[in-house]
Amino acid sequence: MGKEKYVIRAVKYLIRLLVLLAALFLLMMITGTSRVPASQLFAEIFWTTRGLLLLVAVVLLSAAYPKLGYVERSVAAPLEEYRRQVLDTFELGGYRLDREEGNRMFFRAASPLRRVMMLGEDPITVTGADGQIILTGPRKHVATAEFRLKSFIQA
């Protein structure tokens, strides 16, 4: 993964976490479970050790996410022979074939809502090389696809 793509993914994840924190703080204000009134919340977040520690943790987690959240897995099978099983695997997982280039297949989430929820970081690349099917993309979805594909191949 290129440095530029790594930074973009980290920034997207940072924004996602900040929106989640804002929603949690808003929920605390609405339900009255916040320890400070709404007028002091900004100062509580940015001028206390606890608030700054939370922001540092969010930034560090965002910086590590692209390295931890994306994987490459392989399945011992030739892509040409098991192309139909690969297509079935991704269709079952809510993905559709976006395009093909040589021995590579590019899948995207079939639902526009799912793409938005994943901040556009939904593509999975399937590459055939040396009798292996190599899956590259978001950890959760690649792991699920790997499991399903192995099941389809063994069946």
C-alpha positions in Angstrom: 0.0 0.0 0.0 1.3 3.4 -0.9 2.1 6.1 1.6 -0.6 8.4 0.2 -3.3 5.7 0.4 -2.2 4.9 4.0 -2.6 8.5 5.1 -6.0 8.8 3.4 -7.3 5.7 5.1 -6.0 6.9 8.5 -7.7 10.3 8.0 -11.0 8.7 7.0 -10.8 6.5 10.1 -10.0 9.5 12.3 -13.0 11.3 11.0 -15.2 8.3 11.6 -14.0 8.0 15.2 -14.4 11.7 15.9 -18.0 11.5 14.6 -18.6 8.6 16.9 -17.2 10.5 19.8 -19.4 13.5 19.0 -22.4 11.3 18.8 -21.6 9.8 22.2 -21.1 13.2 23.8 -24.4 14.4 22.3 -26.2 11.4 23.6 -24.7 12.0 27.1 -26.0 15.6 26.9 -29.4 14.5 25.8 -29.7 11.9 28.5 -28.2 14.0 31.2 -25.4 11.5 32.0 -22.6 14.0 31.2 -20.5 15.1 34.2 -20.4 18.7 32.9 -23.0 20.9 31.3 -22.9 21.4 27.5 -21.3 24.8 27.8 -18.2 23.3 29.5 -17.9 20.1 27.4 -15.5 21.7 24.9 -13.2 22.7 27.7 -13.5 19.3 29.3 -12.3 17.6 26.2 -9.4 19.9 25.2 -8.2 21.3 28.5 -8.1 18.3 30.8 -5.6 15.5 30.9 -8.4 12.9 30.5 -9.8 14.6 27.4 -6.4 15.1 25.8 -5.5 11.4 26.5 -8.7 10.4 24.7 -7.8 12.5 21.7 -4.3 11.1 21.6 -5.7 7.5 21.8 -8.1 8.3 18.9 -5.2 9.7 16.7 -2.9 6.7 17.5 -5.7 4.2 16.7 -6.4 6.0 13.5 -2.7 6.0 12.5 -2.5 2.2 13.2 -5.8 1.3 11.5 -4.6 1.0 7.9 -1.9 -1.4 8.9 -4.1 -3.5 11.1 -7.4 -3.2 9.2 -6.2 -4.4 5.8 -4.8 -7.8 5.0 -3.7 -10.1 2.3 -4.7 -13.8 2.4 -4.3 -16.6 0.0 -6.1 -19.8 -0.9 -4.3 -22.7 -2.6 -6.2 -23.0 -5.8 -5.8 -21.7 -9.4 -8.1 -18.7 -10.1 -8.8 -19.7 -13.6 -10.3 -23.0 -12.5 -12.3 -21.6 -9.5 -13.4 -18.3 -11.0 -17.1 -19.3 -10.6 -16.6 -20.1 -6.9 -14.8 -16.7 -6.4 -17.8 -14.9 -8.0 -20.3 -16.8 -5.8 -18.3 -16.1 -2.7 -18.3 -12.4 -3.2 -22.0 -12.3 -4.3 -22.9 -14.1 -1.1 -20.9 -11.6 0.9 -22.7 -8.6 -0.6 -20.0 -7.7 -3.2 -20.2 -7.4 -7.0 -17.5 -7.6 -9.6 -16.5 -4.1 -10.5 -13.9 -4.8 -13.2 -11.2 -7.3 -14.3 -7.7 -6.6 -15.5 -5.7 -9.6 -16.6 -5.5 -12.1 -13.7 -7.0 -9.6 -11.3 -10.6 -9.1 -10.2 -11.8 -6.0 -8.4 -14.9 -6.3 -6.2 -16.9 -3.5 -4.5 -19.7 -3.5 -2.0 -23.0 -4.0 -3.9 -24.9 -1.6 -1.7 -24.3 2.2 -2.0 -25.1 2.5 1.7 -22.5 -0.1 2.6 -19.9 1.8 0.6 -20.7 5.0 2.4 -20.6 3.2 5.8 -17.2 1.9 4.9 -16.1 5.4 3.7 -15.3 4.1 0.3 -12.7 1.6 1.6 -14.7 -1.4 0.5 -12.7 -2.7 -2.5 -11.3 -6.2 -2.4 -8.8 -7.3 -5.0 -8.5 -11.0 -6.1 -5.3 -12.0 -7.9 -4.4 -15.3 -9.4 -0.7 -16.1 -9.1 1.2 -19.4 -9.1 -1.8 -21.6 -8.3 -2.9 -19.3 -5.5 -5.9 -17.0 -5.2 -4.8 -13.9 -3.3 -7.4 -11.8 -1.5 -6.5 -8.2 -0.5 -8.7 -5.7 1.3 -10.5 -4.9 4.6 -9.6 -7.6 7.2 -13.1 -8.6 8.2 -14.4 -9.0 4.7 -11.3 -10.7 3.4 -11.3 -13.2 6.3 -15.0 -14.0 5.6 -14.4 -14.4 1.9 -11.4 -16.6 2.5 -13.4 -18.9 4.7 -16.3 -19.1 2.2 -14.0 -19.6 -0.7 -12.2 -22.5 1.0 -15.6 -24.0 1.8 -16.7 -23.8 -1.8 -13.4 -25.3 -3.1 -13.5 -28.2 -0.7 -17.2 -29.0 -1.5 
